[in-house]
Amino acid sequence: MAIRPILVLPDARLRAVADPIDAVDDDIRALAKDMLDTMYDAPGIGLAAPQIGVMKRVVVMDLAKEDEKPAPMVLINPEILKFSDETTITEEGCLSIPELYYDVERPSEITVRYTDLDGQTIELEAKDRLAVCVQHELDHLDGVLYIDYLSRLKRDRVVKKFDKAAKRAVG
């Protein structure tokens, strides 16, 4: 089990676009395991590879509740094929922006295509909490954070808070 450090705003790697994965190999499987271990330890329900400084298009999630059996998902090279017109507003948080939660509006249903750890192509229709989580994590692969959906004032406040904290940690 390898728990990796999670990058926190304002780390520039959180704003970078991740690279596609050419083949699902043992290195990718080991990365996915480390990501799941890191996510469970945090604790969180989703984690994208850029959040641990690995610029690859891999996302892990587990939306099982505390009293349910774990249901880990690994999405490699995921892409959203379809968004519903209907939207939902949900409170979101992020392991890279700890202890802050804001309401975000997103499409309530999506269709996502990805490769699993066996190299199989999967198409998944997701709605509600799963759809929100998939969209949140896939945004990380493109350098987008959930605070980007907030008003400019709120977003600037969050960025300023984390910039100050980073300066205090260095200085």
GISULGI-V99187 format. One record per residue. N is the residue number from 1. SS is DSSP state (a for helix, b for strand, c for the rest). BURIAL is b if it has 16 or more other ideal C-beta (glycine too) atoms within 10 Angstrom, else e. Layout:
BEGIN
[[N & SS & BURIAL] [N & SS & BURIAL]]
END
This chain:
BEGIN
[[1 & c & e] [2 & c & e] [3 & c & e] [4 & c & b] [5 & c & e] [6 & c & b] [7 & c & b] [8 & c & b] [9 & c & b] [10 & c & b] [11 & c & b] [12 & a & e] [13 & a & e] [14 & a & b] [15 & a & e] [16 & c & e] [17 & c & e] [18 & c & b] [19 & b & e] [20 & c & e] [21 & c & b] [22 & c & e] [23 & c & e] [24 & c & b] [25 & c & e] [26 & a & e] [27 & a & e] [28 & a & b] [29 & a & e] [30 & a & e] [31 & a & b] [32 & a & b] [33 & a & b] [34 & a & b] [35 & a & b] [36 & a & b] [37 & a & b] [38 & a & b] [39 & a & b] [40 & a & b] [41 & a & e] [42 & a & e] [43 & c & e] [44 & c & b] [45 & c & b] [46 & b & b] [47 & b & b] [48 & b & b] [49 & a & b] [50 & a & b] [51 & a & b] [52 & a & b] [53 & c & e] [54 & c & b] [55 & c & e] [56 & b & b] [57 & c & b] [58 & b & b] [59 & b & b] [60 & b & b] [61 & b & b] [62 & c & b] [63 & c & b] [64 & c & e] [65 & c & e] [66 & c & e] [67 & c & e] [68 & c & e] [69 & c & e] [70 & c & e] [71 & c & e] [72 & c & b] [73 & b & b] [74 & b & b] [75 & b & b] [76 & b & b] [77 & b & b] [78 & b & b] [79 & b & e] [80 & b & b] [81 & b & e] [82 & b & e] [83 & b & e] [84 & c & e] [85 & c & e] [86 & c & e] [87 & b & e] [88 & b & b] [89 & b & e] [90 & b & b] [91 & b & e] [92 & b & b] [93 & b & e] [94 & b & b] [95 & c & b] [96 & c & b] [97 & b & b] [98 & b & e] [99 & b & e] [100 & b & b] [101 & b & e] [102 & b & b] [103 & b & e] [104 & b & b] [105 & b & e] [106 & b & b] [107 & b & b] [108 & c & b] [109 & b & b] [110 & b & b] [111 & b & b] [112 & b & b] [113 & b & e] [114 & b & b] [115 & b & b] [116 & c & e] [117 & c & e] [118 & c & e] [119 & c & e] [120 & c & e] [121 & b & e] [122 & b & e] [123 & b & e] [124 & b & b] [125 & b & e] [126 & b & b] [127 & b & e] [128 & a & e] [129 & a & e] [130 & a & b] [131 & a & b] [132 & a & b] [133 & a & b] [134 & a & b] [135 & a & b] [136 & a & b] [137 & a & b] [138 & a & b] [139 & a & b] [140 & a & b] [141 & a & b] [142 & c & e] [143 & c & b] [144 & c & b] [145 & c & b] [146 & a & b] [147 & a & b] [148 & a & e] [149 & a & b] [150 & c & b] [151 & c & e] [152 & a & e] [153 & a & e] [154 & a & e] [155 & a & b] [156 & a & e] [157 & a & e] [158 & a & b] [159 & a & e] [160 & a & e] [161 & a & e] [162 & a & b] [163 & a & e] [164 & a & e] [165 & a & e] [166 & a & e] [167 & a & e] [168 & a & e] [169 & a & e] [170 & a & e] [171 & c & e]]
END
